[in-house]
Amino acid sequence: MDISEFLELSAGKWFSQRTIHNLSSGQLQAGKSNLTITLLPQNEPSITQLCEHHQVDPTMAWGGLQLAWEGTVEGDSQSQTGSTMLVPLIDSDSPHEGQFLQKRPGYDDHAFKGSYFLGEDEVLVLITETDNFYVEERLWYLMPNLRLRTSIFKHTNGFSQASFCSEIRIGIK
């Protein structure tokens, strides 16, 4: 599987169950959410704007993924909602690794730049690193309608968290 196939397989509606482990306090929480992933074409204006913000040629963009979620975490009475846009920059000379751009509304509309690697084991690794935090996510498919995801988040203030998610596609693709 190449990166394009992996990303295209992500499109759809997913039900996600997750376990979150606060590595600083040892606290464990469970959560669940509905996740919608929409494929965006390369000529999408928001992709062009994000590329220009990072001074990247928009023709380097594969297209994009628009992710939106709504969910709950045990012990928190409020629903958690959010969205992000992920734009992989695929280098034809190195098709299994490259960079991506990410924009998350609600984070002062900050746009981040990260790197990705798709291994021979078909596990996609996404790494985002700034002056304040480090995030590493790993995603892989057990079947086309079942994927797993792990993440590690470390903040410079000492807060660290790890999570494990199982995601099941709602409806058959």
NORGI-V486260 format. One record per helix or strand of 3 or more residues. SS is the DSSP state (helix for helix, strand for strand). FROM is the first residue (numbers start at 1). LEN is the number of residues. If there is no record, write none. Layout:
ss & from & len
SS & FROM & LEN
SS & FROM & LEN
This chain:
ss & from & len
helix & 3 & 8
strand & 12 & 11
strand & 28 & 13
helix & 45 & 9
helix & 58 & 3
strand & 64 & 10
strand & 80 & 12
strand & 94 & 10
strand & 111 & 8
strand & 124 & 6
strand & 133 & 11
strand & 146 & 10
strand & 160 & 10
